[in-house]
Amino acid sequence: MHAARLSRSPRLKRVHEMLRDGTERSTLEIITGARVCAVNACIAELRANGAEIACRQVRDPATGGRLWLYRMVRSVPPSVQGEGMS
């Protein structure tokens, strides 16, 4: 997989900023809050940039369906966040 660099990707920056506080968020919350489509791809790219992101699956009490929840354990290192910036 070719991962985008956080420093050059507004899409990844939005997801990173949303997860940065360590709050657990669902796929739908990330889709609507960060305006992205492929949350799993964004998570994989953030991990490739050095972030540690926990993921777990739970049952939605309302529908019985599956929910994926993501929580940032460790942010992308500052040296990678500002890569290529002056």
Protein Blocks (a to p, Z undefined) as FASTA:
>chain_A
ZZddfklmmklmmmmmmmmnopacdfklmmmmnopablmlmmmmmmmnopacdddddddf
knopacdddddfbdcdfklmmgoiZZ
